[in-house]
Amino acid sequence: MNAPTLPTAAELEAALRAALAPVQLEVIDESGAHAGHAGARAEGYGTHFRVRIASPRFAGLSRVAQHRLVYDAAQVFVPRGLHALAIETLQLPT
């Protein structure tokens, strides 16, 4: 049985768009900067991501609840090697 392929920034972005309909979204693969750290893989991608996101779904929610929504949308990637997710929830543009 083949090991699952590591997630890409494009896949994570697509999942977040589908789940949260963000008006602003940036997904950055920071895996290469974590070489030698826990969860890092030799491939240099697919393990550590930073997400900057603004979504109408966050209205009225605490920061913790907003982050839970993001984690819920990204959960499918954990078995594929996602190790760390830095989340920055943003205010909706006016």
N, C-alpha and C positions, 0 to 999 in steps of 0.2 A: 504494500500500500504506500502510495506517495505521500510525502508530507505536504500539508496545505501550503499554498503560495502566500508569501507575505503580502499584507495589504498595501495598496498604493494611496497616495494623496488623492488621486482622482476618484478612487472607489469610496474613500471616506467622505469626500466632498459630495458625491452622488447620494450616499446614504443620508447625510445630514440635510441635503436639499429636499429629499423625498419626505423625511420625517418632520422637519421643522420649518420648511418654506421660508428660509432666511431672506432678508432683504440685503444683508451684507454677510459675506462669508469668505474667509481665507483659511486654507489648510496648508500647513507647512510641515514637510517631513524633516525633522531635526535629528534623525537617527544617526547620521554620520558624525555628529558632534558628541555622541554618547558612546563611542567606541571604548570598550573596556569596562563600561558600567553594567550594572545588573540589567538583564533583559536585552542587551545589545547583541546583534548578530553580525557575523562576518560579512554579510551581504551589504551592510551599511545603509539599509533603508527598511521601512516598513515596521519599525518597532516603537519609535518615539515621534509623536506629532504635537504640533501646536495648532489650536483652532481659535480663530477670532470670529465671533458670530453675533449677529443681531437678528432677532426673530420676533414677530408679533406674538408668537406662542409664549414668550417670556413675560408678557404684560401681567403685572400684579404678583409675580412669583418672586420668592427670595432668591438670592444668588445660588444657594444650595439646590433649590428646586430646579433652577435653570440648568445647572450643571448636571443634575440627574437626568434631565431630558436629553442632553448631549451624550452622556454616558450610555443611556438606554439605546440611542440610535447607533452608537459605535460598538456595542457589546458583541455583535456578530463577528467582529474582527479579532477579538481576544484569542479564540482558539487558533487563529491564523498567525499569531505572533505579536499583535498589538500589545505593548507593554506599558507605555506611558502616554497620557493625554493631558497636555496643559491647555486649559480652557480659559478664554477671555471672553466673557459675555459683554456685549456693547449696547449702548443706548441706541434706540431706533433713530435714524436720521430724521431731522425735522424739515 
